[in-house]
Amino acid sequence: MSRTERGDSKIPLILMVLFLASAIFVLVKVVPVRINAYEYKDFIETYSRTESWTRNEDQIKKDLLEKARFLELPVKPEDIKIDKPGAVIHIRVKFDVPVDLKVRTILLHYDFTQDTEHY
């Protein structure tokens, strides 16, 4: 009995391979961006607890932009809001990262807020 007589076909195999290939492609495009974004978030948290107390708002913004550039994140100066009233520092970084998936471009939205009080 031949394959076609039993009802077997190569179409499900081809579809499964296409599905797995497209899933791997999306993961390769999206995962590095997400890792860099959350590494940036960790940097903001650590920076606000340690080094931000000895710097003014312009220096803080410069340091945050430099780190974003290092991580290849499209953060612009207007995306960073810093407020440093007394012993508290408020940092908010809001940005979007476009990811080109060849078929369409998706936007990953990030809004990181860090409020730290210095004792």
C-alpha positions in Angstrom: 0.0 0.0 0.0 1.5 3.4 -1.0 1.6 6.5 1.1 -1.2 8.2 -0.7 -3.4 5.2 -0.4 -3.0 5.3 3.4 -3.9 9.0 3.5 -0.4 10.2 4.4 0.7 13.5 3.1 3.8 15.7 3.3 1.7 18.8 3.8 1.4 18.6 7.6 5.2 18.1 7.9 5.8 21.1 5.6 3.4 23.3 7.6 5.0 22.2 10.9 8.4 23.1 9.6 7.2 26.5 8.4 5.5 27.1 11.7 8.6 26.2 13.7 10.9 28.3 11.4 8.7 31.4 11.8 8.5 30.9 15.5 12.2 30.7 15.8 12.6 33.8 13.5 10.3 35.8 15.8 12.1 34.7 18.9 15.5 35.6 17.4 14.2 39.1 16.6 12.2 39.8 19.8 14.1 38.1 22.7 17.4 40.1 22.4 15.4 43.4 22.5 13.5 42.3 25.6 16.7 41.2 27.3 18.4 44.5 26.6 15.3 46.4 27.7 15.1 44.6 31.1 18.9 44.9 31.5 18.3 48.7 31.0 15.6 48.6 33.7 18.0 46.9 36.1 20.6 49.5 35.3 18.1 52.3 36.1 17.2 50.7 39.5 20.8 50.2 40.5 21.9 53.6 39.2 19.1 55.4 41.2 20.1 53.7 44.4 23.8 54.4 44.1 25.4 56.9 41.7 22.4 59.3 41.1 22.8 61.0 44.4 26.1 62.6 43.5 25.0 63.8 40.0 22.7 66.5 38.8 19.7 65.8 36.5 21.6 66.5 33.2 24.4 64.1 34.2 21.9 61.4 35.1 20.1 61.8 31.8 23.5 61.6 30.0 24.4 58.4 31.8 21.0 56.8 31.1 21.3 57.8 27.4 24.8 56.4 27.2 23.7 53.0 28.7 20.7 52.9 26.3 23.0 53.5 23.3 25.3 50.8 24.6 22.3 48.4 24.7 21.1 49.5 21.3 17.8 50.9 22.6 16.2 53.8 20.8 15.9 56.1 23.9 15.9 59.8 23.1 16.6 62.6 25.6 12.9 63.6 25.7 12.0 60.0 26.7 13.7 60.4 30.0 12.0 62.4 32.9 14.0 63.0 36.1 12.8 64.7 39.2 15.1 65.1 42.2 13.3 66.9 45.0 15.4 66.6 48.1 16.1 63.1 49.3 13.9 61.4 46.6 14.7 60.7 43.0 12.0 59.9 40.4 13.2 58.5 37.1 10.9 57.6 34.3 12.0 56.3 30.9 9.3 55.6 28.3 10.2 54.4 24.8 9.2 52.1 22.0 11.3 49.7 20.1 10.3 48.8 16.5 11.0 45.1 15.6 10.9 44.3 11.9 9.5 40.9 11.3 9.7 41.2 7.4 5.9 40.7 7.1 5.1 43.5 9.6 6.8 45.7 12.1 5.7 45.4 15.7 6.3 48.0 18.5 7.5 46.9 21.9 6.4 49.5 24.4 8.4 50.1 27.6 7.7 52.4 30.5 10.2 52.1 33.3 9.6 54.1 36.5 12.0 54.1 39.5 11.3 56.1 42.7 14.2 55.9 45.2 14.5 57.6 48.6 18.0 58.3 49.9 18.4 57.9 53.7 
